[in-house]
Amino acid sequence: MKLKKKLSLLSMQLATYINDLLYRYECVIIPGFGAFLTQYHSARIDSEDHTFYPPGKTLAFNRQLQTNDGLLASYVASVEGCSYETALQKIRNFTGKLSLRLSEGETVVLPKIGEFELNTERSVQFIPSDSENYSAASFGLSSFISAQISRDVHKKEVVNKEEKAPLVLSTEKRTAVPYLKYAAIGLIAVALSGFGGMKWYENEVQKHNFAEKQKANTLVENQIQEATFVIENPLPTLSLTLPKETGKYHVVAGAFRIEENAAKKILQLTDKGFTPRLIGKNRYGLHQVIYSSHEQRLDALRALYTIQQTENKDAWLLVQELD
């Protein structure tokens, strides 16, 4: 049986920061270790134990996403009032202790997040905590159990009452009311007159529809002649405006001191099927070339991971609003 241990006070504080970010973002990366991903799910009912669960977000862990996107380090630096480099070093110490304890066969518990352990194949396994709902829209909602409603008893009582109810047969002879005969005759007459009026109405409708159809055919023929006349004239020039890639998350291919080298990089990437762009100089005076821009950070991370595995292992993610 594996021994479950919690991390030190400092590491627990970093776990609290991660927990805070999971309420705001769909992806929180621990540089050099992996990423926590949240996914929305709707409300559901467990029919076996009659439990109602509110809508929320489920938590998963992806070992492949380890590239630092700056989110966790920036948050740690802002909360603790330290530099970005100091915050990044604290995160490295956190991941170092976490990896060491896992290698020693321990099960490491991150409060409100979940448990980590190594399986028989020495791969990291994550078991999310079921006590947290990372959907801000469902904050305060909890699950509850409702007893099953049984309707069989009431149904049996109704059946029993119907079986016990006596059936009364009357031997009295009913006398027919004379005025009902005349009412029936009057209804038949009205129905016959209505049938004749309906036939006349249908004939008039058919005549009207035929006349309208003739008018429509004539109008269509005139429009076809006019359209044929217009087609003979030269068509106006058609101009297309392609939408510009937007988003503050950019997958960077490289940064160059000489602008000509940046232009060469764009030509190389274009030949490979990419749609690169030059987004100007950074604060160090380097010309930056990007593969693509994305509105959602998770989409950008997926593109970054694919490019690092297949094209350029030195590609990185830039978070910046462009003019």
Salt bridges, closest charged atoms under 4 A:
ASP69 OD2 - ARG297 NH1 2.01
GLU80 OE1 - LYS90 NZ 2.25
GLU106 OE2 - LYS5 NZ 3.52
GLU115 OE2 - LYS4 NZ 3.20
GLU212 OE2 - LYS215 NZ 3.81
ASP299 OD1 - ARG302 NH1 3.80
GLU311 OE2 - LYS272 NZ 2.84
